[in-house]
Amino acid sequence: MTNENLTAEILLNGTGISILDAIRLVLNILDARLNSSRSTPIEFCHRVIETGKRYILTKEMGFCKGLSLYIESKKHLRKESLSDIKYLSSRLLKVCSNFKNRNFSEFSVSDCESWLNRTFSTPSQFNKGRTMLHGLFEFAMRREWCGRNPIKLIERRKVIEKEIKPLSLADTNRIIEISQSPKYKDYLAAVALLIYAGIRPREVYRLKWSDIDLRESAIKVRSQCSKTGGVRQVEICQALKRILKSLNTKADSRICAPNWPHAWKAIRDKAGFKGRWIQDVLRHTYASYHAKYFRDLPRLQLNMGHRNQNLLRSRYINMGGITRQTAKKFALRQRLWNGGKKRGQRERKMFYNA
């Protein structure tokens, strides 16, 4: 036996491939080599092997491994957004654990639609799961793990929004009074922003005291804080200004004190909303009172951060049972004004200036 044959046996030992098998594989590869090829036989074999390896890596990417790479690529997102992706994907994999090792190229439209239906029971949850999977398969397509995005052919579910009734003055006053107690005073500013400025809960969580300008009566919701990524200013009404002025603040600190989520739930429960709190009800409350008093939807639209007035008209504004006098009391909180000449101008000024 020659030295080359001996070396070949040593290299192939344990692979299950004999020298004869190896020769046959090489000859099969060389069958595809054109006579006009400028590559040497060994160079051509190397190219075919590298091409095959790349194909396997792209076409045989397992779902679980691809998901990990997708989450890694999203580390630049806000903490809440990244948590949503992890939460939705974990729910999907819990329902169909056998999908973990399936390749992206193996998923069909019916597979994905059935998967979503089994995992999410409500239309809104279904749509959130669909959005997450859509982004994941787009990521997979860009890396050539699959030839198409099956989620594109799955229709979003129609969400029928229930009417959200704004809180009464008694309700909002009770929440504020509980927040003013020594136990919860550190959370008073955040609660007041939810009630009197209609800022989204996650936006309030990201705000700092440096974003509040009491002199200009404005709150700057930076792009890093905004849900939509845009920048907007929200006017500060008199009730909110008096609360914010009474607090000791540090410009570089967050408005929400530590343990905010638990404290906010405790405040709601103590105010009588245990087990019956409706998400975004305070944003609806703010919009309804503001619209009733000012009758100025463009102005409200700017404060709310909406692209147009359609959402305000269709979902947010519910002025049933709210009088203009009630709207005054909401913004001034127990401090009313008298009538007289140029009443409208004076009332508008007092609504937003302490």
N, C-alpha and C positions, 0 to 999 in steps of 0.2 A: 504494500500500500504506500502510495506516494505521500509526501508531506502535505500536499494540498488536500488530498482526500481525507487524511487524518484530521487536518484542521477543520474541514467541512463537517466531519462527523461530530467533532467536539462542539462546534458552533450550533449545530442542529439538535444536539442532545437535549431531550426533554421537551422539544417543540411538537413532537408527533409527526414531523415532516422528515422524510428520508432524503438522501442525496438525489435519488431519482425523481422524487416529487418536486424538489427544488429546481431541478433541470427542466422538468416539464412546465413549471410555472414561468420560468424565464423564457422558454421557447414560445409559450402562449402570448407573452407580452411582446416578444419580438415579431410575432406574426402581424401585429398592428403597425409595425414600423415600415414606413415607405422607403423605397429604394433611393428616393431623392433626399431623404432626411440627412441633415448635416450633423445630427447628433451621433455620437458613437453608440454602440449597443448598450454599454453600461450606463451612459448618460440618459438614453431613452428609457431604460428600465427604471432608473431613479426618478425621472419625471412622472412616469405612470404611477409609481408607488406614492409619490408625494401628492399627486392629483387625487388618487384614491383615498388617501388619509384625510385630505381636506373635505372630500365628499362625505365621508363617514361622519366627520365632526359636525358638518352642517345638516345633513339629512337624518342623522340619528342622534339628535340632541334630546335627551330626556326632559320631560316637563319639569320635574323637581329641580334639576340642575339649572335649567334655563330660567326658572323662576328666581332662583338665588342670584343669578347674574343680573336679572332685571331689577330686583330690589337693590342690589349693589349700585346699579346705574342711577337709582333714584335717591341716593343719599343726600343730594343737594336740596331736596324738597323740605318743606316745613315738617316738623316732628309729627304733627297731627295727620298730614297727608300721607306720610310714610307709614304711620300706624294703621291708617285706613287700608292701604294696600296689603299689609301683613295680615290684618284681621280678615279681610274678604277672602284672601287666598287660603288662609288656614281653614276657614269655614268650608270652602269648596273642596279642599283635600280631605277634610274630615268626613264629608258625605261620600266621596268617591276616592278612597285611598288607593284603589287599584290603578288610578290614572297617574300616580306619581312617576312611574317609570315608563309611561308611554311616550313615544317621540312626538314632537310637535307636528310632524308631517302626517301622523296617523289620525289626527282629530278631524272629524267631519262636522258639518253644520248641525246635524241631528244629535250627535254626541254632546256638543256644547250646549245646545238648547235644553236638552233633557237634564244635563248637569245643573244648569242655572235654575230650572224649574224645581228640581229636587232639593236644592240648597236654600233658595230664598222664597218665602211664602207670600210676600206682599209685592205689588208692582214697583214701589220705590226701592225696595231692597234688590229686587231683580235687576232694575236699571243700574244700580250702583255696581252690582257684581258684573253685569255686562260691560260697563265702562272700564272696569279694571281688566277684565279678560281681553277686551278690544286693544287696550294699550299694550298688554303683554304679547299678543300675537302680532301686533305691528312691530314690536321690538324683535320678535322671532323672524319675521319676514325680512327685515333689514339685515339680519345676519344669515339669511338663506337657510334657516332651519325648517322652513315650510314655504310652499309655493303660493299660498293665499291665506287671507285672514277669514276664517269661517264665521267670526262674530259679526262681520259686516252684513251678513244675510239674515241675522236674527233681529227682528223688530223690537224696539223698545216697548215696554208695557205702558198703557195709558194710566196716568195717575189722576184720580178724582180727588181734588183737594176739598177737604171738609172746611166748612165755615168756622173761622176762629173768632170768637167773641172777645173784644178787648176787656181788660180788667177794669173794674170800677175804681172810683177814687178811693173808696174805703180799702180796697185791696192793695192798691199801690202805696197808700199812706201806711198801712199796717206793715208792709215789707220794709219800707224806709225806717219806720220806728224800731223795728227789730234790729235792723242793721246799725242803728244809732246806739244800741245798747253796748255797754263796755265789752261784752264777749265778742261782738261782731263788728266793732267800730272800724277795725282795720280793713274791712271789706265794704264799707259804706260807699266809697267812691266808685267802685266797680258796679255795685248795685244801682247807684244813681245814674251811671252812664247807660246801663241797660234800659232803665225806665224812661229817663228824660231826654235821651239822645237817640234811642233806637239802634244803637250800635250792636252788631252781631256779637254773640258771646265769645266766639273765638277771636274776634278782632279786639274786644276789650281785654282779653287775656294777653295779647301781644303789645298793648299800648304801654307807653311810659309817660311819666309826668311831664317830660319835656315836650310831649305832643299836645299838651293843653296850654292854650294861650288865653288866660282870663281877661287880659286887657282887650284883646280883639274878640272875645266871646266866641272862640272857635276851637274845635278839636281837629287836629290833622291826623287822618288815618293814612299812614304811609303805605306804600306798595307792599312792604314786607308784612304789614298787618292786615291788609285788605284781603277779603275772600276772592275778589275778582282780579287782584293784582294791580288795580288802578289806584290813583291817589284822589282823595276827596277831603273836603272840609265839612264838618258838621257844626251847626250853630248851637250855642249854649244858651238855654233858656234861664230865666231868673231863678227858678227853684234849684236847678243844677248848679248855677254859679254860687249861690249861697252855701250849698253843701261843700263844694270844692274849696271855697275860700276858708272854710272853717277847719280844714285839715292841714296838718304839717306834712310837707312833701319834700322829696329829694328828686331833682330833675332827672337823674340817671337811673332811678329805680322804677320798677314795674308798678302799675296801678293796682294789679291784683296781688294781694299779700299771699305768702306761702299757704299751701293747703286750701287754695281757693275753691276747687270743685266740691270738696266735702263741706266746706263752710257754706257755700251757696245753696247746696241741697238742704242743709240743716235750717237755713233761713227760710227757705220755701216751705219746708215741713212745718216749722214753727208758726208760719203765717196761715196755715190751714190748707196747704196744697199737697199734702202727702198723698202720693199715689194718683194724683189727678193733674199734675202740672203738664201744660201743653207747650211743646217746643216752639220757640220764637213768639210766644204770646206777648212778650213785652215789646218786641219790634212792631207787632200789629197794633198794640195799644198806643205806642208813640205815633205811628202813622195815622191812626184814626182820629186822635185828639188834635193833631197838627192840621189835618185836612179839614176838620170841622171848624176850627177857629180861623185859619187863614184862607181856606178855599183857593190855595195856590199850589197846584200839583207840580209845576216845574221846580218850585223852590223845595218842595218835599222830596222830589226825585233826586235833586242834588245832595240833600242830606242823607238820603237812604243809600245812594250809590248805585242806582239802577240806570241801565242804558236808555230806557224809555219809560213811559207811564203805564204801559200795558199791564205790568205785574202789579202796580199800585191799584189800578182800577179793578183787576180781576180777582186779586187775592188779599191784599193788605188792608184796604180801607173798608171798615165796617162801622159806620157811624150811628147805627141804630141805638137809641137810648142816650146818645151823647148830645147835650145841648151846648150852645156857644158859651154859656155861663160856666158849664162844667169844664169845658176846655180851658177857660181862663184859670179856674181853680187848679186844674192839673198842672199847668206850667208855673203858676205863681205859688202854689201850695199854701193856701190859707191867707194869701195877701191879695186883696182885690183893689180895684181902682174905681174912681168916680167918672161919671160922664162929663160932657161939656163940649166946647168947640174943638174941632179937629180931633174928635174922639178916636177915630180909626187910627190916625197917625200916632197919637199918644199911646194907645193900647198896644200897637205893634212895637213901638219902642220899648215899652215897659215889659213886654213879653220876653224880650231878649236882652234887656240891659238892667242890671241891678242898680 
